[in-house]
Amino acid sequence: MRLLLDTHVWIWAMLEPSQLSKKASAALTAPEHELHLSPISTWEALVLAERGHLKVHGSIEAWVRSALRALPGTIAPITHEIAILSRNVVGLGTKDPADRFLAATSIVHDLTLVTADGPLRRCKAVPTLW
């Protein structure tokens, strides 16, 4: 299975793995699964730190770089099609730009989004796992 990690899933996997559901945790560690991360998650982690919602040892930039190296995955690139679709995902009950980009990324790259986020999980257009 090809998985796209929501930002909080990536952060929890790095800092608080006990926050992950059993199904999500098993999926992230299964060797047959491909893990993907969007640059939007890097941006969102930086924003969370700026707002005081994410605390790490040292600088957030150093933590992000280290977490990216530790993740055995690949980049899910942002494309023009993703930008366009992010504004038009049918049934997505959120206006959060990061969530909209992740939903569109999941659809365009044919990835299953690993998320605990209710609006994303309820969106029929986005395949999810939790």
N, C-alpha and C positions, 0 to 999 in steps of 0.2 A: 504494500500500500504506500502511496505517495502522500506524505503528510506536511501540511503547512502549520507551523506553530503560531498561535495567537501570542501576542506580546506577553501577557501574564503567564501563559504556559511556559514560554522560554525562561522568564524570570524565575518562576517557581521551580522549574527543572534545575536551574543553577543555584538558587538560594534556599528554597523551601520545598523540596520534593514531596514532603508529606501533604502539601496542599493539592497535589494532583490526584485525580480519581484513580482507582486501581486500573481501570481500562486504559486511561490515558498514559499512566506510568508504564504499563506493559507495552503499549504501542510504541512509546518513545525508545524503549530498550530492545525491542525486537529487531534482530539483525536484518531481517528481510524487508523492513520498512525504510523508505527514503525520507529523510527529514529535510525540510525546506524552511527558510526564514526570509521574510521580506525586509528590505531596508527600512520600511515603515516602522518595523519593530525597534530598530536601532534608534530612529528618531523619537518614537514614543517613549522608550526607556529614558532617553535624555530629558524629555519634557517632564516625565514623572519625577525624575531626580531634581530638576529645577524647581518644581512645585512642592518638593519635600515629601512626596509619596513613595519614593524609592530611596532607601539608604544603603550605601555600600561602603566597604572599607576603601579608603583612598579616593581618587577622583573617579567620577562616573565614566569619563572617557576611557580610562585605563581598565575599569571593570568591563565595559562593553567590549573593548578589544579582546580582553581575556576570555570573556564568555563566548564571543564569536569563534575564537580559536578552539575552545573546548567543545563546541557543538559539532558533532560529526554529521554535518549537513551541507547543503548547498544554498546559494542565493536564489530566491524567487524574484527575478527582476521585475521592476515596475516598467510597464510599457504604456504607450499612448492608449491602447485599447483598454487597459486596466483603468487609466484615468477617466476615460469616457464612461465605462461601465460602472465605476464607483458612484457616479451620480444617478444611475438608473437601475440599481439592483432591485428587482421586483420583490416585494414582501419583506424588505429589510427594515425592521422597526427601530432604527437608530439613525441619528444625524452625525454621530461621531465620525470624523474624517478617517481616522486610523482604521476603525472597524469597517468602513465602507471600502477602503483600499484593500484590506485583507480579504473581505468577501469577494471582491472583484478579482483579486489575485488567485484565489482558490478556484473560481470559475474558469478564468482564462487559461491557467496552467493545469487544469484538471487535477487539483489537489484536494484532499480532505482536510478541512480546517479543524485542528485540535483546539477546542475552546470550552470554557465554562460559561461563557457569556450567553445569557438567555436569548436576547434578540437575534444573535447570530445563529444559535441552535434552532430557533423557531423558523428561520427563513428557509423555505423549501428549495430555493434556488442554490443554496450553499450546502454541499455535503459536509457534515460535521461528525466529530467523534468526541465523546467525553466519558 
